[in-house]
Amino acid sequence: MRKTGFVLVQSLMIFYFSFYAQAGTAVIDRIVAMVNGEIITLSELERFKSLVYMGTPEKPGSAEINRRLLDQIIDKRIIKQEAKKLEIKVSKRDVDMAIEDILARNKITLKALQENLVKEGATLEEYRGLLEAEIIQSQVLSHQIQSRITITDKDIEEYYEKNIKPKEKPGTRVRIQQILLLIPKESTPEKIAEIEKSAAEIREIIAAGENFGKMAVTYSQGPAARMGGDLGYFHKGELLPAIEKTAFSMEKEQLSHVIRTPVGFHIIKVLDKDTTEQDRSWKDHEDEIKMILYNQEFEKSYMEWLQGLKEKSYIEINL
């Protein structure tokens, strides 16, 4: 589900990696898009890119990447405009609580936060503005989409009968979340070491208390990344050997070490370990199926809703 904590993940990661990032270079400003009369500048796009790729050795500069990032900014701008129409507002206390949560998660003081923001050329007020925008977006999505989604027992049972029961097996199974950083073909040893280091840093953040699902949405390049990396249940013989060996040796809620396979570097978390031997029913999968159906409906409803807003908006792109 999309909650305030979920949409704040980018802000949380932006802060964490600000300890390691270098200041960006200045750009010549120009208008790259117009959204219902509001302009988006090249410098805004470059700042957004720096935040998204903060902590990475090189920031991608291809036209395709820039266009994708600009599309994200446009989507956020449209949602913010919709919030204004709905008279959705965020109080100072809401932002204060978000700041307090960030300080607690990262185990730092407000002074340390301000100092690191200064290093990135930003102020606390600008950072508060970013958090406010993310909270507003969360409230808009909750108001317009989340509150309208209903998953019934009948929906869950039908999904089970069609998608799970035909493949159901007895015996121990594990339900895992995964974060996967792929190793591109023909990668040099230096590149592979760099990817492994990134995986280790991500694991360290999760071990320190960050939500696994949030990190998967942000960083995973594997299946189900947009759903928090939840891959569902597996029996023995259904996973890569190295993943299987680790997953079946772990306890529920346990976090793995970084696992190397021919595909890339994996971090997994065991969400559930089911040792039921007798026949199962849809009830044994209720939470799992409900989440799958909810995410499917949310994604469908969100895309339709956003597309509807775009069709009623005036958008001009000059990138």
C-alpha angles and dihedrals in degrees: 000000000000110000132158091270091052096054091044092061094095090052091049092051091044089058096045095052093044086085090068107029126101124228114271125242124255119258134202105255127233138147112272099173144008122210115189090325096316115115129223114202133208090244089055090051091049092049090050091050091050090053095046093049097034112146096024118119093230129023114218114245104184120133090240093056092046091051092050091051091047089052089054091052091049091051091050091048092051091049091049090052090050090052089057091054091049089048091235110164136178121221126225087247091057090056091043089055091049090052091048090051092052092049091049094047093048094038094229137122129251089249091055090050091052092048093052092046089054089054088057092049093252136117131224090248091055090049091049088052090055092051091047091054092051092049091049090051090051091052093048092052091047091050098043103033119007095054091054099053117099124178114194131200087248091057090051094047093048091051090050094049092049104036110021112024095063089057097036115133133185122240137055117332135174132214112214142186118212140198111194127188107192124223107224118225116271092017115168120237087252091054092048090050089051092052091048090051090052090051091050091050091050091050090050091054091051092046088053090059109278117139113263094215093053091051091048092053090051103040114012119108093188136094118300092015090141089055094053094273094287105159096177127226128339134186123208113288094033100088136060107278096247092048093045094050091052098040096051092047093054131087126233113288091012119140119223130223118251107289122206119212132160087266098055143275117325134195115190137185124197108231095179140000114204119192096173110143101183125077115294131220135201088273089068088059099036099117093040094050094042091056092047092050092044093052091047092050093043092051092047094046093044094052092046092047094047092045089052090053091048092051090056093045132084107234123176120181123197102174 
